[in-house]
Amino acid sequence: MPEFSRRSLIQTGVLGGAALAVSHLTDQFVSTAHAADSLSVVEWGPPFIDHTKALAAEWGKASIEWTLHAGGAAAILPKIKAAWPNPPYDVVDNWSPVFQSMIREDWAETVTLEDCPNLADVPTELIPKDAKGNWKAVPRGSSGLFFTYVPETCPVDIKSIEDLLNPKLKGQILWPNPTLNSNLQVVSLAMARGGDQFNMEPGWAFLKELAKSGNIGRVSATTSDMITAMDSGEATVTFIDQGTFASIKGVKAVPLTKTNKDLKTFLFVSGWAILKSSKNKKLAFDFANYLISKAASERYGKDVGEVPVNRKAEQTNEYLRFSPDELKKFVVVPDWDHLGKELDGWNKRWEKDIVQLL
């Protein structure tokens, strides 16, 4: 694996949800301190909120005031910033890119095994960290982005990323534009040709070859585009996130997560950050600890569809569960901050160099 992915794995943890559930945000801030036996928790909409509410009722150690994310999960950041140092939340469910923003702002409380004993069953590589290696979140699930294809209808058995250039794939590839997946599809091409997210020229050269070959039959701008194109058989190969992949029902798509070392899977985690401003940290940690127990993690996998990070939890989504050796071979942990900074330029590069070739 390139150095950046190893470094990110150590410093920031696997990035690892899935598609983000959204709902309307309760905009009214709580102006008074929470009672000692209550928590204010920010969660995504269904199925996340239903799952967490059920477990919270079983936990039963505090009443909970729920707030739902509005739009992307990063929307909670300006609300926290505007109210800091007294935001009205104790616990925030989020995912890797936003964890890193919270860590940079020094909003996330450090967590230890004493705080959350069940973290002993979570690989330390999956726990978001600050620059000093302190644990800064309690992950409960991982998800990923990867190539997939439909063996029954695809004219080529995809065994390597170079197979995308096979002439038999004329018009068969559905290619996401850079706004989808943070352009990790081109990062994947770059890595296959000796580059990485910091050296994208090999990736753009690869993508030019693909565009000229005629194998890209359609470009997707939304996840619904991807589901429709794959379900209808209009396309048989694409690069996709786990949440969208799980929504493909019309065909049997196969995830290429452990096929070849040049077919990378980009992982992220979702889970809980306990805010430093919380007046109820001990209760908040106990709540998060309960939610990542073996039993709760197994229910999480069934209810939500992400892979539970508790290594003792049973689950059926084996294509996103990796052994230590498989992590080194197939998995990449992106530098999400870098991707965000580069995305505007990558969109311009796409329009300038690629679109005209399609």
Buried (B, 14 or more C-beta within 10 A) or exposed (E): BBEBBBEBBEBBBBBBBBBBBBBEBBEEBBEEEBEEEBBBBBBBBEBBBEBBBEBBEEBEEBEBBBBBBBEEBBEBBEBBEEBBEEBBBBBBBBBBBBBBBBBEEEBBBBBEEEBBEBBEBBBEBBBBBBEEEBBBBBBBBBBBBBBBBBEEEBEBEBEBBEBBBBEEBEEBBBBBBBBBBBBBBBBBBBBBBEBBBEBBEBBBBBBEBBBEBBBBBBBBEEBEBBBBBBBEBBBBBBBBBBBBBBBBEEBEBBBBBBBBBBBBBBBBBBBBBBBBBBBBBEBBBBBBBBBBBBEBBBBBBEBBBBBBBBEBBEBEBEBBBBEEEEBBBBBBBBBBBBBBEBBEEBBEBBEEBBEEBE
